[in-house]
Amino acid sequence: MKRIVVTGLGMINSLGLDKESAFSAIIEGRCGIKVIESFDIEKFSAQIAGEIMDFDPASVMDAKETKKADRFIQLGLKAAAEAMEDANLPEDFDRERFGVASASGIGGLPNIEKNSVVCATRGPRRISPFFIPSSLVNMLGGFVSIYQDLKGPNLSSVTACAAGTHAIGEAAKSIMVGTADKMLVIGAESAICGAGMGGFAAMKALSTRNDDPQTASRPFDTDRDGFVMGEGAGALVLESYDDAVARGATIYGELIGFGESGDASHITTPTMDGPLRAMKGAYKMAGEPKVDYINAHGTSTPVNDKNETAALKELFGGKENCPPVSSIKGQIGHCLGAAGAIEAVVSLMAMRDSVLPPTINYTTPDENCDLDYIPNKARKAEINVVMSNSFGFGGTNGVVIFKKV
């Protein structure tokens, strides 16, 4: 099997429009969660989110073309362009052997909401002809392949909050079995709209700490009351180790393990068993290395944080053997299908800079969440192996492990 490495990274979220500014803000412990400004939230029980306020779609596509692409696609184009530039590829690379693996949990929900209202109030003839192609999840990969002129496999993962992580695994498999030499992974999400906020709130999944947005998302803290929605995108360029070395590429890390599993239990409530089996699969594939840092799924929901903690203790043989763990969702919110891609980027940058990202808003320990969560402040540390977890509705789980090369 070919060794798979990461040679390019891109990221946009509520703390920054590029990977370096966003990562610096995360390490500084800043928070991008605030009261929603993009629509009227007066009647909503949850009124806060990690919105990206200063992104100009015209920075990634012609202004006249923006109506053809939902916001999640626009954010994905931004991260993808940064990752491709970061990879520093030669001009003559084989575009027919370079594919795309895209991911989103919901896709163009704002456009679905908008055109549903148009259909109901103004009639079906007033629906935009761009509605369907701007909303489909796989159109993220479609747009990216067109803008980057990539003609290899064009795949799409739509596995809720595990989608970004699954896309990394699918991209790696494509290279391993030889259907592509290189793959661009993009996970993107932008579901901060009435239907998105109202739907998750109806499930009692969202934090309602509206009077204090900066401390609303509290992964692993005993006072956590639900997740906070975020939006953004993460992108990674994957290629074989031999190709990367041959062209003198900068290597952020090698993908040494990925695990996938299904809970087969409940459509929304996670188990401990499913995530644990995904972790075990990735850990076994990686050769059971010494893991130095875990970027947890850590949603700030009562059940996930407790179960993920229990699974980690089971995997590593007890609390005392578990590596430091943190969740960045307290800072940028839960970016749903983009979360896995964004968190993989953050994990690789943490390994590059030898720094452990913090879990902010961790003030009151929970007896069921008793690991080292790197509370509130980043910590310098030598990092040679990182694990990143993602779990989604439907009981779908994905885990990736990278090592320093």
C-alpha positions in Angstrom: 0.0 0.0 0.0 1.2 3.5 -0.8 2.1 5.8 2.1 -0.2 8.9 2.1 1.0 12.3 3.2 -0.5 15.8 3.4 1.2 18.5 1.5 -1.2 21.4 1.4 -3.7 22.9 3.9 -6.5 25.5 3.7 -9.0 26.7 6.3 -11.7 29.3 6.9 -13.9 29.7 10.0 -15.3 32.3 12.3 -11.8 33.1 13.7 -10.0 33.7 10.4 -10.2 33.7 6.6 -7.1 31.6 6.1 -5.3 28.8 7.9 -2.6 30.9 9.7 -4.9 33.6 11.1 -7.5 31.1 12.2 -5.0 28.8 13.8 -3.3 31.6 15.6 -6.6 32.7 17.0 -7.4 29.2 18.2 -4.0 28.9 20.0 -4.6 32.3 21.6 -7.9 31.0 23.0 -10.1 33.4 21.2 -13.8 32.7 20.5 -15.7 33.5 17.2 -19.2 32.8 18.6 -21.6 35.7 18.8 -25.2 36.7 18.3 -26.4 35.9 14.8 -26.5 38.8 12.4 -27.4 37.2 9.1 -31.1 36.9 9.8 -33.8 37.9 12.3 -33.4 35.6 15.3 -35.9 37.2 17.7 -38.2 34.1 17.7 -35.5 31.5 18.0 -34.6 29.8 21.3 -30.9 29.6 20.2 -29.6 32.9 18.8 -25.8 32.4 18.7 -23.4 30.9 16.2 -19.9 31.0 14.9 -20.6 33.1 11.8 -18.0 34.2 9.3 -18.7 38.0 9.1 -16.2 39.4 6.6 -15.9 36.9 3.8 -16.5 38.2 0.3 -17.6 35.5 -2.2 -16.2 37.7 -5.0 -12.8 36.9 -3.6 -13.1 33.3 -4.9 -15.5 33.6 -7.9 -16.8 36.2 -10.2 -19.5 38.3 -8.5 -22.0 37.4 -11.2 -21.4 33.7 -10.6 -22.0 33.8 -6.8 -25.7 33.2 -7.3 -24.9 29.8 -8.8 -23.2 28.5 -5.7 -24.6 28.3 -2.1 -22.4 29.8 0.6 -21.0 26.4 1.7 -19.6 26.0 -1.8 -18.1 29.5 -1.7 -16.4 28.8 1.6 -15.1 25.5 0.2 -13.6 27.2 -2.8 -11.7 29.6 -0.5 -10.2 26.7 1.5 -9.5 24.6 -1.5 -7.6 27.5 -3.3 -5.5 28.0 -0.2 -4.6 24.3 0.1 -3.7 24.1 -3.6 -1.4 27.1 -3.4 0.1 25.8 -0.2 0.9 22.5 -1.9 3.2 24.3 -4.3 2.5 21.9 -7.2 4.4 22.1 -10.5 2.5 23.7 -13.3 2.6 20.5 -15.4 1.1 18.1 -12.8 -1.2 15.4 -14.3 -4.7 16.9 -13.8 -6.4 13.6 -14.9 -4.7 11.8 -12.0 -5.7 14.5 -9.4 -9.1 14.0 -7.9 -11.5 15.7 -5.4 -13.1 14.3 -2.3 -15.7 16.7 -0.9 -17.8 16.6 2.2 -20.8 18.4 3.7 -23.4 17.3 6.2 -26.4 19.4 4.9 -25.2 21.3 1.9 -27.2 24.2 0.5 -29.8 24.5 3.3 -30.1 28.3 3.1 -31.0 28.0 -0.6 -33.4 25.2 0.1 -35.1 27.3 2.7 -35.2 30.4 0.4 -36.6 28.6 -2.7 -39.1 26.7 -0.6 -40.5 30.0 0.6 -40.5 31.3 -3.0 -42.4 28.2 -4.2 -45.0 28.6 -1.4 -45.6 32.3 -1.7 -44.8 33.2 -5.4 -45.3 29.8 -7.2 -43.0 27.2 -8.7 -42.3 29.3 -11.8 -40.4 31.8 -9.7 -37.9 29.2 -8.3 -34.3 30.0 -9.3 -32.9 27.8 -12.1 -29.7 27.7 -10.0 -31.5 26.3 -7.0 -30.7 22.6 -7.4 -27.1 22.9 -8.7 -26.3 25.5 -6.0 -27.6 23.3 -3.2 -26.5 19.7 -3.9 -23.8 18.5 -1.6 -21.6 17.0 -4.4 -21.6 20.4 -6.2 -19.0 21.4 -3.7 -16.6 18.9 -5.4 -18.1 19.9 -8.8 -17.3 23.6 -8.4 -13.9 22.9 -6.9 -12.9 20.5 -9.7 -13.9 23.1 -12.3 -12.1 26.0 -10.6 -8.9 23.9 -9.9 -9.2 22.0 -13.2 -8.9 18.6 -11.5 -10.1 15.7 -13.6 -9.5 12.7 -11.5 -12.1 11.0 -9.2 -14.8 13.3 -8.0 -16.3 11.9 -4.7 -18.6 13.2 -2.1 -19.2 12.2 1.5 -22.5 13.1 3.1 -22.2 11.5 6.5 -23.4 14.3 8.8 -20.7 15.5 11.2 -18.3 12.7 10.2 -18.3 13.7 6.5 -15.1 15.7 6.5 -13.1 12.9 8.2 -14.7 10.3 5.9 -13.6 12.4 2.9 -10.0 12.1 4.1 -10.3 8.3 4.2 -12.0 8.1 0.8 -9.3 10.3 -0.7 -6.6 8.1 0.8 -8.2 5.0 -0.5 -8.3 6.4 -4.0 -4.5 6.9 -3.9 -3.9 3.6 -2.3 -5.7 1.6 -4.9 -4.3 3.6 -7.7 -7.3 5.5 -9.2 -5.6 8.8 -8.4 -2.1 10.1 -7.7 -3.3 13.1 -5.7 -6.5 14.1 -4.0 -7.9 17.4 -2.8 -10.2 17.0 0.2 -12.7 19.7 1.0 -15.2 19.8 3.9 -17.5 22.8 3.9 -20.7 23.8 5.7 -22.9 26.8 6.1 -26.3 26.0 7.6 -26.7 29.0 9.9 -30.2 30.0 8.7 -33.7 29.8 10.0 -34.3 26.2 9.0 -30.9 25.1 10.4 -31.1 26.9 13.7 -34.8 26.1 14.1 -34.4 22.4 13.3 -31.5 21.7 15.6 -33.2 23.8 18.4 -36.3 21.7 18.0 -34.2 18.7 18.9 -32.9 20.4 22.0 -29.4 20.0 20.6 -28.3 23.7 20.7 -27.0 25.8 23.6 -29.4 28.5 24.6 -26.8 30.5 26.5 -27.7 33.5 24.4 -26.7 36.1 26.9 -23.1 35.0 26.9 -22.2 33.7 23.5 -18.4 33.5 24.2 -18.9 30.9 26.9 -21.9 29.1 25.4 -20.0 26.1 23.9 -18.3 24.3 26.8 -16.9 21.0 25.7 -16.5 18.5 28.6 -17.6 21.1 31.2 -20.3 20.0 33.6 -22.4 23.0 32.7 -22.5 22.3 28.9 -26.0 22.5 27.5 -25.7 21.8 23.8 -23.6 22.6 20.8 -23.3 26.0 19.0 -23.5 26.0 15.2 -20.5 27.1 13.2 -19.7 27.5 9.6 -16.5 27.2 7.6 -14.3 24.9 5.5 -11.1 22.9 5.7 -9.0 21.5 2.8 -6.1 19.1 2.5 -4.0 18.0 -0.4 -3.1 14.3 -0.2 -0.5 12.5 -2.3 1.8 9.5 -2.0 4.9 9.8 0.1 7.1 8.9 -2.8 5.6 11.6 -5.1 5.9 14.2 -2.4 9.5 13.5 -1.7 10.4 13.4 -5.4 9.1 16.9 -5.9 10.5 18.3 -2.7 7.1 19.1 -1.2 6.6 20.3 2.4 5.0 17.4 4.3 2.7 18.3 7.2 2.1 14.7 8.2 1.5 11.1 7.1 -1.9 9.5 7.3 -1.1 6.3 9.1 -4.6 5.2 10.3 -8.3 5.8 9.6 -11.2 4.0 11.2 -14.9 3.9 10.3 -17.9 2.4 12.1 -21.6 2.5 12.6 -23.5 2.6 15.9 -26.6 0.7 14.7 -28.4 2.1 17.7 -30.1 5.5 17.4 -30.5 8.1 14.8 -29.2 11.0 16.9 -28.0 9.8 20.3 -24.4 8.5 20.1 -23.1 5.4 21.8 -19.7 4.7 23.3 -19.3 1.5 21.3 -19.4 2.9 17.8 -16.9 5.6 18.3 -14.6 3.2 20.2 -14.6 0.8 17.3 -13.7 3.5 14.9 -10.9 4.6 17.2 -9.7 1.0 17.6 -9.7 0.6 13.8 -7.6 3.7 13.2 -5.3 2.9 16.1 -4.7 -0.7 14.9 -4.0 0.4 11.3 -1.5 3.0 12.6 0.4 0.3 14.4 -0.8 1.3 17.9 1.7 4.2 18.2 2.2 6.6 21.2 -0.4 9.3 20.5 0.6 12.7 21.7 -2.6 14.7 21.1 -6.3 13.9 20.4 -8.6 16.5 18.7 -11.9 15.3 20.1 -15.3 15.5 18.5 -16.2 17.3 21.8 -19.5 18.9 20.9 -20.4 20.3 24.3 -23.5 18.0 24.4 -24.1 16.0 27.6 -24.0 12.6 25.9 -21.3 12.9 23.3 -18.6 14.3 25.7 -19.3 11.7 28.3 -19.3 8.8 25.8 -16.2 10.1 24.0 -14.3 10.3 27.2 -15.3 6.8 28.2 -14.2 5.5 24.8 -10.9 7.2 25.0 -10.2 5.7 28.4 -11.2 2.3 27.1 -8.9 2.6 24.0 -5.8 3.7 26.0 -6.3 1.5 29.0 -7.4 4.0 31.6 -7.4 7.7 32.4 -3.7 7.7 33.4 -2.6 6.5 29.9 -4.8 8.8 27.8 -3.0 11.6 25.9 -4.0 15.2 26.2 -7.4 15.9 24.6 -9.1 19.1 23.4 -12.0 20.4 21.4 -11.9 23.6 19.4 -15.7 23.7 19.1 -15.9 26.1 22.0 -14.1 28.6 19.8 -15.5 28.2 16.3 -18.7 26.2 17.0 -19.7 22.9 15.5 -19.1 23.2 11.7 -21.1 19.9 11.1 -19.8 18.2 7.9 -16.8 20.6 7.7 -15.7 19.8 11.3 -13.6 16.8 10.4 -11.7 18.6 7.7 -11.1 21.7 9.8 -10.1 19.8 12.8 -7.6 17.7 10.7 -6.1 20.9 9.5 -5.8 22.2 13.1 -4.3 18.9 14.3 -1.6 18.9 11.6 -0.8 22.6 12.3 -0.6 21.8 16.0 1.9 19.0 15.2 3.9 21.4 13.0 4.1 24.1 15.7 4.5 21.8 18.7 1.5 23.3 20.5 -1.6 21.8 22.0 -4.8 23.7 21.2 -6.9 24.5 24.3 -10.4 23.6 25.3 -11.8 27.0 26.3 -14.7 27.5 28.7 -13.6 24.5 30.8 -14.3 25.8 34.3 -16.3 23.2 36.2 -15.1 19.6 35.9 -17.6 16.8 35.2 -17.0 13.5 37.1 -17.7 11.7 33.9 -15.2 13.8 31.9 -12.0 13.5 33.8 -9.2 13.6 31.2 -6.6 16.3 30.5 -8.6 18.6 28.2 -5.9 21.2 28.0 -8.2 23.7 29.8 -8.4 27.3 28.6 -4.7 27.8 27.5 -2.6 26.3 24.8 0.4 24.3 25.9 3.8 23.7 24.2 4.5 20.0 23.7 6.4 17.8 21.3 3.8 16.2 19.0 4.7 13.3 16.7 1.3 11.6 16.4 -2.2 13.1 16.5 -5.7 11.6 16.4 -8.8 13.4 15.2 -12.4 12.1 15.9 -15.7 12.8 14.2 -19.1 11.3 14.9 -22.4 12.0 13.2 -26.1 11.6 13.3 -27.2 8.2 12.1 -24.4 6.7 14.2 -21.7 7.2 11.7 -18.1 7.5 13.0 -14.7 8.5 11.5 -11.2 8.7 13.0 -7.9 9.7 11.4 -4.4 9.4 12.8 -1.4 11.4 11.4 2.3 11.2 12.3 5.1 13.6 11.8 7.4 12.6 8.9 
